[in-house]
Structure formats: structure tokens, C-alpha cells
Amino acid sequence: MRAQDKKTKQGSLEGNSIGFSREDGGQHLLEIIRDTSLALHNGEFKTIIGPSGCGKTTLLSILSGLLRPDRGTVLLNGIEMGEITKRVGLPTPSDVGVVFQDYGLFPWRTVEKNVAFGLEMVKTPKNIIEKKVSDILARVGLTEFSKHYPHQLSGGMKQRTSIARVLATDAEFLLMDEPFSALDFQTRYFMQEFLLEIWKKFDKTIIYVTHHMDEAIMLSDTIYLMTARPGKIIEEMKIDLPRPRSIIDPKFVEYRNHIALHLEREVKNNSVFCLEHL
Amino acid sequence: MKRGPSNYTGAICAMISIAVLVGIWELSGKVGWKYLQIFPPPSHFLADLADNGFRIGLGSQAAGIPSSILSSFFRVFVGLGIGFISALCAGTAISISIWVKRFVMPIVELLAPIAPIAWIPLALVIFGIGNQTAIFIVFMGVFFMLTIATVKAIETVPEYLINIAKTLGARKWQIWTQVIFPYILPQVFTILRLNFIAAWMAVLAAEMTGLRDGLGAIIMNGRNLFDNNLILLGMCLIGISGFIIDALLKYIQKKFFWWDVQRM
């Protein structure tokens, strides 16, 4: 397991000038994402930050293969997304896993059965599933809860289960859509540490969506700043701070001010842009 | 899931209240209530039953009590089972294809409000006197409502749950078997339980009007023989049996379809 994790991968997930519109009830087209490009390479941790409703979730759906962009292309390891899914006959490529804010656990399955879901879908032999699931549960610290059902878990443990479920599929890219925003402050803090640990231990590549500036700076190597309606990535910002990071570090505060200023400027240019969540 | 001691408290209170009711009924017999003839207390009809060797009816047509109960149970459960499975199939077909929905849904919605009892005369002509008639009536009593409930339940499956399954590698049919069905089964089964009462009454009505055996037939026998002991016995048995079936359905729900998707 370890040896396999350590092996060097050269995966990449790229979105090139993505555009996406949706019908707005009547004849009008609502432009959700405009001309947005981003690239994710092996081992990176990148964050997209922007206000709620700016198309972050749509962008993640496009990157995961759930939605097709109207314009632009998504390339996974250099190959067009549509081609990959056509070739393997699956709705989305197995190299990309998604973690949602609402956990998305199946209430009729125990923790271990939830984690086994992805493996069961591709007809993995039973003994391999068992071994893999118990290994992953041990590594995320859920072994004693393996027989519990989701309704018996706290929010943090639910999200840990749903992360474990993605880890079990061996997806290299984890797309995380505000995974911790339903959690209380304390739990959120521990989950951020947990995620960084997972990121290192499992050698994953993560793109993380949030509307929290502190969370973005705390976690990522790079932050994409996104505007609202239509959503567009307007700046790519490198975070050059050693981990573990502290929110009272002067450099941390500097980054925070920069993001806040930048977004504030956007507000002045765009009246629909709202700052209520920042 | 477990409610602890309150379960016992509820059961004890239920027994006390039923005991009090039966006690008052018996007592009114002892003090010479004038409706005693049409309202014989339990001690009367039970003694009468024991005298007849726990069989009901005359001569060769007599049937044992257990067989009456079992035939009613059999009819209800087979009808409910067939209705449940067919409604799931129909609801799925309607949800998959917009054209099936456009053509079939109006018929389902048109037939749903027809009381199952209304099907009795037609069923008797088509299937004759026998189990088929009763099963058909139960089926008609639950099928349309359950189909509508299935379609509505499928609409409530949250999109993110389906997306999650897709990103985890589920194919179309796996999304149905592993996400949509498990998600809707508790809801649809609850509707089944609510519709059971209507189906139960329809079976009894069918047994009173056409079929010669079953719990409903006991009451009709009593009426024909001017035997009020038999009528009261039939009524008690119907009450107890209905209660037992409902308890069985609740048990099935708790055991197999216990998850509450609303709480997720």
C-alpha cells in the first residue's frame, strides 16, 4: 500500500477556457461560468474561493465529468474528459473523486459499507474490498465505528467517512465542494488538520472549494479567486507559507488582506457580487 | 431506534384499557342489559364457540377458526406483495420514460380513487368465488396509490446522492438498485401500511359478499343463522387479526426498511 502511494504519478487535471450556461426557466440563458481556466498537477492542493452562488459547484461538476461544459475543454492526464468516460463506459472517470458538503452518505449502509460502495460498483472481489476498507478505516481513524450507521455519527465523522469512501476508490484527484462548511468551528479546525494529513499520507491532488478566506489560506498551495455571475477565475495566488500555518502569522494576515481587497474591488465593479459570506 | 422503557409502558396501558372495555362489556351482561341478545359478551360467544369444537358453519361446510384466519391473511399478504412489487415496477417505468408517464399516469390517477370494494362485483364475475378474487381486490386497493407514491418518492431522491454514486463508478442500473430503490423503499412501504387498512376492509367485504370462507364469512354466517354469538366472534377476530397484521407490517418496516432518509 505505502509503496504504491509513494510512487511518482504525473497526473494532471486541466480546464481550458470553460464556459457554461443554463436555461433560466424561460428563453433566457443564464451564464454561470465564463472563460475560466485552471490546472491541477500531481500532489497540489488548490483552493477556489468566491462567494456562494458564483458557480463554484458547477465548475467542480464540470471538472469531475458530471457536467459537460458548453465551451472549452477538460483534460484528464491530457485526454479529453468525454473520451475517457466513453471509453470506460462510466458516467465519470474513476481517477476523479468528489466530496460534497452534504456528506452524501447512504443512510442504509454502515460506515464500512459506505466506504466499500465505489469498490462494489466495479465488482471488486469481496476479500479485496474487506482488506482495503479495513485498511482505510484504520488510516482515517474510523475502525471502531465501522459497523455504525451514518445517523449515529457526528458531522465530522460523517465527512471523514465520505472522504474515506473516495480514498477507497484510489482516485488521484479529490474535488471537494465546501466539505466542512456544515461543521462547527472546532470540528472544522480538526478536519482541516485531518485533511492535510490525508493529503500527505495518501499523496492526493486536491481542489478545494470554499467561501472562507482563512480556510483557503490555511490549507492550500494556490488560491484561485473567483467572481460571481458569471463565475470567472480572475487571479491565481500562490501561498508561500510553511505548514502548519497560523492565522496570526503576519504573512497570513497579509494574504488575507490581499484577498479581501481584491474581492472588494470586484464588488464595486459588479453590483450582484455579494460579500455576506466572507 | 430503540425507545426503551416507554415501549413497555405503552403495551401495559394498552392491555389495561382493553381489559377495562371487556370488563364493562361482561359486567353489563351480568346486570341484565337489554341489548344482551344482540351484543353477547365474550364469555357467551367464546363458550358457544367451544361447544362447536372451534368450528364455524353447519355440517360439511364448517371451517375451523384457524383456517378462516389463515385464508384472510393469505389473501391480504399475497395481494399486498403483488401490489407492492408491481407498483415499484410501474413507478420505475413511469419515472424512466416521459412517454410512459404521459400516457400511463393519467390512467393511474383516474383509477386510484375507485374504492377497492367497488371492484368486488366485477372481480366475482371474472375470477369467480375464490382466492383470486380476494387477491385481485387487495391488489386494486393498493396498486394505484402505491404507484403514485413510488413516482413521487423517486422525484424526492436528491440529485447529489445520484451524483455521488456516479462519481464512485455506479452505472445506470446500479444507481437504480443501489441508490434510488433503497432511498424510496421506506417511504413506499409506509404508504403500503397506510393502504393496508383499505385492502383489509376490501377483503372482508369480498368475503361477506361472495367468498364462502375467511373472517368476513364468519359474520355473514352469523347473520344467516341469526347467531349473534358468531357475529360478535367474527368482529373480535377481525379486530385482533387486523391489529396483528399491522404489527407485522410495522415489524417488517423496522427490520428491513428502517432508515429515515429525511434525517440524513
HADDOCK unambig.tbl for C-alpha pairs under 7 A between the chains (distance, minus, plus):
assign (segid A and resid 90 and name CA) (segid B and resid 169 and name CA) 6.14 0.50 0.50
assign (segid A and resid 90 and name CA) (segid B and resid 171 and name CA) 6.23 0.50 0.50
assign (segid A and resid 91 and name CA) (segid B and resid 166 and name CA) 5.80 0.50 0.50
assign (segid A and resid 91 and name CA) (segid B and resid 169 and name CA) 6.97 0.50 0.50
assign (segid A and resid 91 and name CA) (segid B and resid 171 and name CA) 6.88 0.50 0.50
assign (segid A and resid 92 and name CA) (segid B and resid 166 and name CA) 6.40 0.50 0.50
assign (segid A and resid 92 and name CA) (segid B and resid 167 and name CA) 5.47 0.50 0.50
assign (segid A and resid 92 and name CA) (segid B and resid 169 and name CA) 6.86 0.50 0.50
assign (segid A and resid 94 and name CA) (segid B and resid 169 and name CA) 6.45 0.50 0.50
assign (segid A and resid 97 and name CA) (segid B and resid 167 and name CA) 6.01 0.50 0.50
assign (segid A and resid 97 and name CA) (segid B and resid 168 and name CA) 6.88 0.50 0.50
assign (segid A and resid 98 and name CA) (segid B and resid 167 and name CA) 6.60 0.50 0.50
assign (segid A and resid 104 and name CA) (segid B and resid 160 and name CA) 6.83 0.50 0.50
assign (segid A and resid 104 and name CA) (segid B and resid 161 and name CA) 5.45 0.50 0.50
assign (segid A and resid 104 and name CA) (segid B and resid 164 and name CA) 6.61 0.50 0.50
assign (segid A and resid 107 and name CA) (segid B and resid 259 and name CA) 6.32 0.50 0.50
assign (segid A and resid 107 and name CA) (segid B and resid 261 and name CA) 6.73 0.50 0.50
assign (segid A and resid 107 and name CA) (segid B and resid 264 and name CA) 6.83 0.50 0.50
assign (segid A and resid 108 and name CA) (segid B and resid 259 and name CA) 5.90 0.50 0.50
assign (segid A and resid 118 and name CA) (segid B and resid 168 and name CA) 4.67 0.50 0.50
assign (segid A and resid 118 and name CA) (segid B and resid 169 and name CA) 6.04 0.50 0.50
assign (segid A and resid 121 and name CA) (segid B and resid 169 and name CA) 5.97 0.50 0.50
assign (segid A and resid 121 and name CA) (segid B and resid 170 and name CA) 5.36 0.50 0.50
assign (segid A and resid 122 and name CA) (segid B and resid 169 and name CA) 6.72 0.50 0.50
assign (segid A and resid 151 and name CA) (segid B and resid 264 and name CA) 6.82 0.50 0.50
